[in-house]
Amino acid sequence: MSAPQFLFDHEEAGDVDRVTTYYSRLKAHRWLMVGALFIFACLLLGGWLKPMQAFLSSFAIIILAMLAPVQSRKARINAEANALSQTANDLHIHAISNAINDPIMLISSTGTLLYANEDAERAFGRIEIGTPIVLRLRSEEVRTLIRSTLDGVKTGTIEFVEKSPLERWFSVSLKPVSSDATKPQYLMHFHDLSETKKTDKVRSDFIANASHELRTPLASLMGFIETLAGPARNDEVARDRFLKIMQDQAGRMSRLIDDLLTLSRFETAWGQSSFEEVELKAVLTHVTNALSPMVSQTGSTIKLSFAGGLDEALKLRGNRDEIIQLFENLIENAIKYGKDNGQVNVDVSEDAAGQNFIVEVRDDGPGISEEHLPRLVERFYRVDVDTSRGKQGTGLGLAIVKHIIQRHKGRLNVKSKLGQGTSFFVALPKIQSK
């Protein structure tokens, strides 16, 4: 059997490889050679070079082009692959950043901004790419975090407050995300703590206010008990007077505890499983009748009126007991803070779209200054502390009103001017007739 016939042997293959290499180098440097030959031609025509010098120079340029290394095909492929990988990595980071509902920034090893997602722009405003991040976030805590992280120090999470345009609290972490050691990148993640801080403050204020409200009548009770057990033991006149005061203070504590429990129940009961069809006219009639003894004591009157065509079929979906408490609190406040022998008006209408009932509870009292109106529904907020306590107010009635209205998907509005009384407007969704 004859030996297999190869198209060329190893030596021939080596020669072919060399020729291919030389050709590829010439092709890679072709424009450089064209430029050099053009210059030599110009010098030759201008008499600056002799023909032999021009030939030797051109020959030398060609030899140098054949010997000059060029980037191999494999190297080019690897470089292109790395560039594509880096681009894909950047796109991946951007996509993840936009999917997170927190401000995210990507910064370079020099602390300049490379990318910011939409939440970051909403939180801190637009920041130009390439801007040093410390020029925008001037918090010393953030500066220290960035400096330490870029220096290679392992850092944790810090908190800082951004005061402009609104005061907001953030927790911030900064971590490296790039695997390219020559171009390190760092991801800065901001988590908004404003609501948590606000809730903590509200809780802290609530505990402090509740403790204060309970401490006063409790201290009064303890003082009178000690007096009755000691110096006034046999003083019948003092005993009767002290017992009446003690009864009032105990009643105040009882009302406060009842309101605290009610408020706690409304704050945790977001469901509407106990809702049913409620007749608004029947509820308002029940409330005005229930408050008639209080009206008699002050000499006031309650006038309940309905807009044309609304005295029947006033149906809404809700919890009847809660709606009763809602209007009891509002009308009772109107009686307390209105004029003696005055009038409380309860007017029922509907909005222009016919979607909601509008119940206005209006008194003829001294009115409320405009700066107090936004805070009326805060727990324990009082326009006049002495007047409120003198009228046996706990400071929680309007907070309870707010939560009941929220549970029924309604709205509350207040209008008042000094010397012209106060009006509370309650909008509650009506059941639409089919």
C-alpha positions in Angstrom: 0.0 0.0 0.0 1.4 3.3 -1.0 2.0 6.0 1.6 -0.7 8.6 2.1 -0.2 11.6 -0.1 -0.3 14.9 1.8 -0.9 18.2 0.1 2.3 19.5 1.8 4.7 18.5 4.5 5.5 20.2 7.8 8.3 22.3 6.4 6.0 23.5 3.6 3.3 24.2 6.2 5.8 26.3 8.1 6.7 28.3 5.0 3.0 28.9 4.3 2.4 30.1 7.9 5.3 32.5 7.6 4.1 33.8 4.3 0.6 34.2 5.7 2.0 36.0 8.8 4.0 38.4 6.6 1.0 39.1 4.4 -1.2 39.8 7.4 1.3 42.2 8.8 1.7 44.0 5.5 -2.1 44.2 5.3 -2.4 45.5 8.9 0.2 48.2 8.2 -0.8 49.0 4.7 -1.9 52.6 5.4 1.2 53.3 7.2 3.3 52.1 4.3 1.2 54.0 1.8 1.7 57.2 3.8 5.5 56.6 4.1 5.8 55.8 0.3 3.9 58.9 -0.5 6.2 61.1 1.6 9.3 59.5 0.0 7.8 60.1 -3.5 7.3 63.8 -2.6 10.8 64.0 -1.3 12.2 62.3 -4.4 10.2 64.6 -6.8 11.3 67.6 -4.8 15.0 66.7 -5.0 15.4 66.0 -1.4 16.1 62.3 -1.9 18.1 60.5 -4.5 16.4 57.5 -6.3 18.6 55.0 -4.5 17.9 56.6 -1.1 14.1 56.6 -1.8 14.2 52.9 -2.9 16.2 51.8 0.2 13.9 53.8 2.5 10.8 52.3 1.0 12.3 48.8 1.1 13.2 49.4 4.8 9.6 50.5 5.6 8.2 47.3 3.9 10.6 45.1 5.9 9.7 46.8 9.1 6.0 46.4 8.4 6.6 42.7 7.8 8.5 42.3 11.1 6.3 44.6 13.2 4.0 42.5 15.5 0.2 42.8 15.1 -2.5 41.8 17.5 -3.3 38.2 16.9 -6.8 37.1 15.9 -7.2 35.3 19.2 -6.2 38.4 21.1 -8.6 40.5 19.1 -11.4 38.0 19.8 -10.5 38.0 23.5 -10.5 41.8 23.6 -13.9 42.0 21.8 -15.3 39.3 24.2 -14.1 41.3 27.2 -15.6 44.5 25.9 -18.9 42.7 25.2 -18.8 41.1 28.7 -18.1 44.5 30.3 -21.0 46.0 28.3 -23.3 43.2 29.3 -22.2 43.5 32.9 -23.0 47.2 32.9 -26.4 46.6 31.3 -27.1 43.9 33.9 -26.2 46.3 36.7 -28.4 49.1 35.2 -31.3 46.7 34.8 -31.1 45.5 38.4 -30.7 49.0 39.7 -33.8 50.2 37.9 -35.7 47.2 39.2 -34.9 48.1 42.9 -37.2 50.6 44.4 -34.3 52.4 46.1 -31.8 55.0 45.0 -28.8 53.3 43.4 -25.6 54.9 42.2 -22.6 53.4 40.4 -19.3 55.2 41.1 -15.7 54.8 39.8 -12.5 54.3 41.8 -12.1 58.1 41.9 -15.5 58.7 43.4 -17.1 60.1 40.2 -20.7 59.1 39.2 -21.0 56.5 36.4 -24.7 55.8 36.7 -27.7 56.7 38.8 -31.1 55.0 38.5 -34.5 56.8 38.4 -35.1 56.6 42.1 -31.7 58.3 42.8 -32.6 61.1 40.5 -36.0 61.5 42.2 -34.4 61.5 45.6 -31.3 63.7 45.0 -32.0 65.4 41.7 -30.2 64.9 38.4 -26.5 64.5 38.8 -24.3 64.7 35.7 -22.2 61.6 34.9 -18.6 62.2 35.9 -19.5 64.5 38.8 -17.6 63.7 42.0 -20.4 62.3 44.2 -19.2 64.2 47.3 -20.1 67.5 45.6 -23.7 66.4 45.7 -23.8 64.4 49.0 -22.0 66.7 51.4 -22.7 64.5 54.5 -19.5 63.8 56.4 -20.7 60.3 57.1 -21.0 59.6 53.3 -17.6 61.2 52.6 -16.0 58.9 55.1 -17.8 55.8 53.7 -16.6 56.6 50.2 -13.1 57.4 51.2 -12.7 54.2 53.3 -14.3 51.9 50.7 -12.1 53.3 47.9 -9.0 52.8 50.1 -9.9 49.1 50.4 -11.2 49.3 54.0 -14.2 47.0 54.6 -17.2 49.1 55.6 -20.7 48.4 56.8 -23.9 50.5 56.5 -24.1 54.0 57.7 -27.1 56.4 58.3 -27.2 60.0 57.2 -29.9 62.7 56.9 -30.5 64.7 53.7 -32.0 68.0 54.8 -32.8 69.6 51.4 -35.4 70.0 50.0 -37.1 67.9 52.8 -35.5 66.1 55.7 -35.1 62.4 54.9 -33.1 59.7 56.5 -31.2 57.1 54.5 -29.1 54.0 55.3 -26.2 53.7 52.8 -23.9 50.9 51.8 -21.1 50.9 49.3 -19.8 47.6 47.7 -17.5 46.8 44.8 -19.3 45.2 41.8 -16.7 45.1 39.1 -14.4 42.1 38.5 -12.0 44.2 36.4 -9.2 45.2 38.7 -8.1 47.9 36.3 -11.5 49.6 36.3 -13.1 49.0 39.7 -16.7 50.1 40.2 -18.7 50.5 43.3 -22.5 50.2 43.9 -23.9 52.7 46.4 -27.3 51.6 47.7 -29.6 54.1 49.6 -32.5 52.8 51.7 -35.1 55.4 52.7 -35.6 55.3 56.5 -37.8 58.4 56.6 -41.1 56.6 57.3 -39.4 54.4 59.9 -37.9 57.4 61.7 -41.3 59.2 61.5 -43.1 56.1 62.9 -40.6 55.8 65.7 -41.0 59.5 66.6 -44.8 59.2 66.5 -44.6 56.1 68.7 -42.2 57.8 71.1 -44.4 61.0 71.2 -47.5 58.9 71.7 -46.0 57.0 74.7 -44.8 60.2 76.2 -48.1 62.0 75.7 -50.2 59.0 77.0 -47.9 58.7 80.0 -48.3 62.4 80.7 -52.1 62.4 80.3 -52.4 59.4 82.7 -49.8 60.7 85.2 -51.7 63.9 86.0 -55.0 62.4 87.1 -53.2 59.5 88.8 -51.1 61.9 90.8 -54.2 63.8 91.7 -55.9 60.6 92.9 -52.9 59.5 94.9 -52.7 62.9 96.6 -56.4 63.0 97.6 -56.2 59.4 98.8 -53.3 60.3 101.1 -55.2 63.4 102.3 -58.3 61.5 103.1 -56.3 58.8 104.9 -54.5 61.4 106.9 -55.5 65.0 107.8 -59.0 64.9 106.3 -59.9 61.6 107.7 -62.7 63.0 109.8 -63.5 66.1 107.7 -66.8 65.3 106.0 -66.9 68.5 103.9 -63.4 68.0 102.6 -64.1 64.3 102.0 -67.2 65.0 99.9 -65.3 67.7 97.9 -62.3 65.4 97.4 -64.4 62.4 96.4 -66.1 64.5 93.7 -62.7 65.6 92.3 -61.4 62.0 92.5 -64.5 60.8 90.6 -63.8 63.4 87.9 -60.2 62.4 87.6 -61.0 58.7 87.5 -63.6 59.4 84.8 -60.9 61.3 82.8 -58.6 58.3 83.1 -61.4 56.0 82.0 -62.2 58.1 79.0 -58.6 58.3 78.0 -58.0 54.5 78.3 -61.2 53.9 76.3 -60.0 56.3 73.5 -56.6 54.7 73.5 -58.1 51.2 73.1 -60.4 52.5 70.4 -57.6 54.2 68.5 -55.4 51.0 68.8 -58.3 48.9 67.4 -58.8 51.2 64.4 -55.1 51.4 63.7 -54.8 47.6 63.5 -58.2 46.7 61.9 -57.6 47.5 58.3 -60.1 44.9 57.0 -63.7 45.6 56.0 -65.2 42.2 56.9 -67.7 43.8 59.3 -69.0 46.3 56.8 -72.7 46.2 55.9 -75.3 48.5 54.4 -75.9 51.5 56.6 -78.7 54.1 56.6 -77.0 57.4 57.1 -80.2 59.2 58.0 -80.9 56.7 60.8 -77.3 57.0 62.1 -77.5 60.8 62.3 -80.9 60.8 63.9 -79.6 58.3 66.5 -76.6 60.4 67.3 -78.5 63.7 67.7 -81.0 61.9 70.0 -78.2 60.3 72.0 -76.6 63.7 72.5 -79.8 65.5 73.6 -78.9 65.4 77.4 -75.6 67.2 76.6 -77.4 69.7 74.4 -79.8 70.4 77.2 -77.0 71.1 79.7 -75.5 73.8 77.4 -78.8 75.2 76.1 -77.7 74.5 72.5 -79.7 73.0 69.7 -78.8 70.6 66.9 -80.3 71.3 63.4 -80.2 68.3 61.1 -81.0 69.0 57.5 -80.9 67.2 54.1 -80.4 68.6 50.6 -83.4 68.2 48.3 -84.1 64.5 47.5 -81.6 63.2 50.1 -83.9 62.6 53.0 -84.5 59.0 51.9 -82.3 56.2 50.6 -79.1 57.5 52.2 -77.2 54.2 52.0 -73.5 53.6 52.3 -71.3 50.6 53.0 -69.6 50.6 56.4 -69.6 49.6 60.0 -72.6 51.2 61.7 -71.0 51.5 65.2 -67.9 53.2 63.8 -70.0 55.7 61.8 -72.0 56.4 64.9 -68.8 57.1 66.8 -67.5 59.2 63.9 -70.4 61.6 64.1 -70.8 61.4 67.9 -67.2 62.7 68.2 -67.7 65.5 65.6 -71.1 66.7 66.9 -70.0 66.4 70.6 -67.0 68.6 69.8 -69.3 71.1 68.1 -71.5 71.3 71.2 -68.5 71.6 73.6 -66.6 74.3 71.6 -69.7 76.2 70.3 -71.4 79.0 72.1 -73.7 78.3 75.0 -77.3 78.5 73.9 -75.8 78.3 70.3 -76.7 76.0 67.4 -74.9 73.1 65.8 -75.8 72.5 62.2 -75.5 69.1 60.5 -76.1 69.4 56.8 -76.2 66.4 54.4 -75.7 66.7 50.7 -73.8 64.9 47.9 -70.9 65.9 45.7 -71.3 67.1 42.1 -70.5 63.7 40.7 -73.0 62.0 42.9 -70.4 59.6 44.2 -70.2 60.6 47.9 -72.3 61.9 50.7 -71.0 65.1 52.2 -71.9 65.7 55.9 -71.0 69.1 57.3 -70.9 69.6 61.1 -70.7 73.3 61.8 -70.5 75.1 65.2 -70.8 78.8 66.0 -67.8 78.9 68.4 -64.7 81.1 68.4 -63.1 79.4 65.5 -59.6 78.0 65.0 -56.5 79.8 63.7 -55.3 78.6 60.3 -51.9 77.3 61.5 -53.7 74.8 63.8 -55.9 73.2 61.1 -53.4 70.7 59.6 -52.6 69.2 63.0 -56.1 68.9 64.4 -56.2 65.1 63.7 -52.9 64.4 65.4 -53.1 62.4 68.6 -53.1 64.5 71.8 -52.9 67.7 69.7 -54.9 70.5 71.4 -55.4 74.1 70.2 -56.0 75.2 73.8 -54.9 72.6 76.4 -56.7 74.1 79.4 -60.0 74.6 77.5 -59.8 71.0 76.2 -59.2 69.5 79.6 -61.9 71.7 81.1 -64.4 70.3 78.6 -63.2 66.7 79.4 -61.4 66.2 76.1 -58.8 63.5 75.8 -57.0 64.9 72.7 -57.8 61.7 70.7 -61.3 62.3 69.4 -60.3 63.7 66.0 -57.5 61.1 65.6 -60.3 58.4 66.0 -62.4 60.3 63.5 -59.5 60.3 61.0 -59.0 56.5 61.3 -62.7 55.7 60.9 -62.9 57.9 57.7 -59.8 56.2 56.3 -61.3 52.8 57.0 -64.4 53.8 55.0 -62.3 55.3 52.2 -63.7 58.7 52.8 -62.2 62.2 53.2 -62.1 64.9 55.9 -61.8 68.6 55.4 -61.8 71.4 58.0 -62.6 75.1 57.4 -62.5 77.7 60.2 -61.9 81.4 60.8 -61.5 83.2 64.1 -64.9 84.5 65.3 -66.8 82.6 62.6 -67.0 79.0 63.9 -65.6 75.8 62.5 -66.9 73.4 59.9 -65.9 69.7 59.5 -66.8 68.1 56.1 -66.9 64.3 55.9 -67.2 62.7 52.5 -68.3 59.0 52.5 -68.8 56.9 49.4 -72.5 56.1 48.7 -73.9 52.9 47.5 -74.7 53.4 43.8 -78.2 52.4 42.7 -78.1 49.8 39.9 
